């Protein structure tokens, strides 16, 4: 009996050594580099693979790290209507995660609409509805009704990655000391200290307009969380500088002086 117990004990020890311990098993999500994360995001979007896309984005991490007190201190007020809650309970963290996802998917939906037909950008910029009496009403209805028309970003081909500071015109403002300090102040609210901004360079061959091609950028702010890199779902600072509306994600590549 003692021999059997000894053998069982050895087997359990061996099994424990083979299995990762708790701290190792809880591997942080994300990628080794900002570039790898940005590339993976593009690939997931082009395939319309939402699971792979969400694996690139810090929804959960930022929901957990949101500091409501720091947020209020930064803006100098307590907003009466707030869409985020102090990350103090599992319920409030879940709520924050849902809110961050909701914002992201809203912008993604508008981007899909724009990619299907660039003419729709006028509606997006104005935040207007498409009236049933207008000519575009049936066109947009057909687009949404036919899954084949919602190609996602498959019409866009990635041609490279551009560092935010290298973007013509916008890069100068982005790289300024004042702007960098502003970004750090914003990210401190989310418990983030290390960040990098990149823009995915895309060639857009508009399927609904044969022969029409654009060079566009998808700006991203990538943040380091637990040694891994993920996309900040709140958007990109350099994208704002480029004048990209909060309604969507893409902007035309600025011309160099």
Secondary structure, 3 states (H helix, E strand, C coil): CHHHHHHHHHHHHHHHHHCCCHHHHCCCCCECCHHHHHHHHHHHHHHCCHHHHHCCECHHHHHHHCCHHHHHHHHCCCCCCCCCCCCCCHHHHHHHHHHHHHHHHHHHHHHHHHHHCHHHHHHHHHCCCCCCCCCHHHHHHHHHHCHHHCCCCCCEEEEEEEEHHHCCCHHHHHHCHHHHHHHHHHHHCCCCCCEEEEEEEEEEECCCCCCCEEEEEEEEEEEEECCEEEECCCCCHHHHHCCCCCCCCEEECCCCC
